């Protein structure tokens, strides 16, 4: 427990990043971030009350 008091927030982020890279691998991270970004966008749209989804918008644009 004492060690956590010595480690700063920047070091915790670096350690977490290293663990994520080791767990998922370098090639999966962009796919994970894309999915996370789409999820956040859908959440924001839903919280605003926007009923059109991102898939409907892309189909209309093409």
N, C-alpha and C positions, 0 to 999 in steps of 0.2 A: 504494500500500500504506500510505503514511503517513496518508492521509485516514481509513482505517478505524480507526486508533488514536484519532483525535480524536472520531469519532462514538460516542456512548454507546448502550447497549442500548435505552433508551427511544426514541431517535431512529431506530434501526434498525427498531423495531416500527412507528413512524409511517410511515416510508418504505415498508415492506412493505405496510402497509394501503393506502396511496395507490396502489401498484402493483396490488394486487388489485382495488381499486375501478375503476381505469382499464382493467384487462384484462377483468374479468368484467362490469362494469356494476353499478349499484346494485340492480337488480331481481333479479339472479341470486344475489346473496349469501345471502339467506335460504334459498333452495332448497339451496345448497351446504352451509350450516351444518346444515340439517335432515338431509341425507344423511350428513354427517360425524357428527352426533349418533347417528343410527341405527346407523352402522358401529361407533362406540365402544361402544354398548349391546350390540350383538351380540357384539363381541369380549369384553366383560366377562362376558356370559352364557356364552359358550363356554369362557372360562378358568375359570369356576366349575363347569363341568360341567353346566349347565342345558341340557336338550335341547329345550325349547320355544322356538320363535322368536317374535319380536314380532308377526309376521303371524298366527300361530296364536292368540296371546293375544287380539288384537283381534277375530278372527273369533268366538272363544268368548264375548267380552264382549257382542257385539251380538246 
